Amino acid sequence: MHHVPGRFRVCVPAVKGCADHARALERSLAGVRGVRQVECRTVTGSVIVHYDPCTADAAALLRSLGAEALAGRRATIRSRSNQIAAKAAEGIFWFALEKAAERALPLLLAAVL
């Protein structure tokens, strides 16, 4: 993390590689009183917030950012779990199809011959 009055940069792993979460986080923080600009970098997973130090409290912004990042991390984990479950289901389907074809082929050959 890096902080100077009016600007801070923090690492938010949930933003890395997830453009949807980055946009949602930008929209959420941009609506906070005193926030001037929010930039999420999906390549590095960093979030840069420019704020008015007279209007916005950096500690409150960081707490808000932490809650948002945690929610995004949970969503990312759920999304990855769904992807893994879908891949597992696809693998099971193809395995069952292959086994059915292996068993059916000799029966088909016997019926034809």
Contacts in CASP RR format, 6 or more apart in sequence:
PFRMAT RR
TARGET T0000
AUTHOR 0000-0000-0000
METHOD contacts of the structure
MODEL  1
MHHVPGRFRVCVPAVKGCADHARALERSLAGVRGVRQVECRTVTGSVIVH
YDPCTADAAALLRSLGAEALAGRRATIRSRSNQIAAKAAEGIFWFALEKA
AERALPLLLAAVL
1 8 0 8 1.000
1 9 0 8 1.000
1 10 0 8 1.000
1 11 0 8 1.000
2 8 0 8 1.000
2 9 0 8 1.000
3 9 0 8 1.000
3 58 0 8 1.000
5 53 0 8 1.000
5 58 0 8 1.000
6 50 0 8 1.000
6 51 0 8 1.000
6 52 0 8 1.000
6 53 0 8 1.000
6 58 0 8 1.000
7 48 0 8 1.000
7 49 0 8 1.000
7 50 0 8 1.000
7 51 0 8 1.000
8 48 0 8 1.000
8 49 0 8 1.000
8 51 0 8 1.000
8 58 0 8 1.000
8 61 0 8 1.000
8 62 0 8 1.000
9 46 0 8 1.000
9 47 0 8 1.000
9 48 0 8 1.000
9 49 0 8 1.000
10 46 0 8 1.000
10 47 0 8 1.000
10 62 0 8 1.000
10 65 0 8 1.000
11 44 0 8 1.000
11 45 0 8 1.000
11 46 0 8 1.000
11 47 0 8 1.000
12 25 0 8 1.000
12 40 0 8 1.000
12 45 0 8 1.000
12 46 0 8 1.000
12 47 0 8 1.000
12 65 0 8 1.000
12 66 0 8 1.000
12 69 0 8 1.000
13 45 0 8 1.000
13 69 0 8 1.000
13 73 0 8 1.000
14 21 0 8 1.000
14 69 0 8 1.000
14 70 0 8 1.000
14 72 0 8 1.000
14 73 0 8 1.000
14 75 0 8 1.000
14 76 0 8 1.000
15 21 0 8 1.000
15 22 0 8 1.000
15 25 0 8 1.000
15 40 0 8 1.000
15 41 0 8 1.000
15 42 0 8 1.000
15 45 0 8 1.000
15 46 0 8 1.000
15 47 0 8 1.000
15 69 0 8 1.000
16 42 0 8 1.000
16 43 0 8 1.000
16 44 0 8 1.000
16 45 0 8 1.000
17 42 0 8 1.000
17 43 0 8 1.000
17 45 0 8 1.000
18 42 0 8 1.000
18 72 0 8 1.000
18 76 0 8 1.000
19 42 0 8 1.000
21 72 0 8 1.000
21 75 0 8 1.000
21 76 0 8 1.000
22 40 0 8 1.000
22 41 0 8 1.000
22 42 0 8 1.000
23 40 0 8 1.000
24 68 0 8 1.000
24 72 0 8 1.000
25 38 0 8 1.000
25 40 0 8 1.000
25 47 0 8 1.000
25 65 0 8 1.000
25 68 0 8 1.000
25 69 0 8 1.000
25 72 0 8 1.000
26 38 0 8 1.000
26 39 0 8 1.000
26 40 0 8 1.000
28 64 0 8 1.000
28 68 0 8 1.000
29 35 0 8 1.000
29 38 0 8 1.000
29 47 0 8 1.000
29 49 0 8 1.000
29 61 0 8 1.000
29 64 0 8 1.000
29 65 0 8 1.000
29 68 0 8 1.000
30 37 0 8 1.000
30 38 0 8 1.000
32 56 0 8 1.000
32 61 0 8 1.000
32 64 0 8 1.000
33 55 0 8 1.000
33 56 0 8 1.000
34 51 0 8 1.000
34 52 0 8 1.000
34 55 0 8 1.000
34 56 0 8 1.000
35 49 0 8 1.000
35 50 0 8 1.000
35 51 0 8 1.000
35 52 0 8 1.000
35 56 0 8 1.000
35 61 0 8 1.000
36 50 0 8 1.000
36 51 0 8 1.000
36 52 0 8 1.000
37 48 0 8 1.000
37 49 0 8 1.000
37 50 0 8 1.000
38 47 0 8 1.000
38 48 0 8 1.000
38 49 0 8 1.000
38 50 0 8 1.000
39 47 0 8 1.000
39 48 0 8 1.000
39 49 0 8 1.000
40 46 0 8 1.000
40 47 0 8 1.000
40 48 0 8 1.000
41 47 0 8 1.000
41 48 0 8 1.000
47 65 0 8 1.000
47 69 0 8 1.000
49 61 0 8 1.000
49 65 0 8 1.000
51 58 0 8 1.000
51 61 0 8 1.000
END
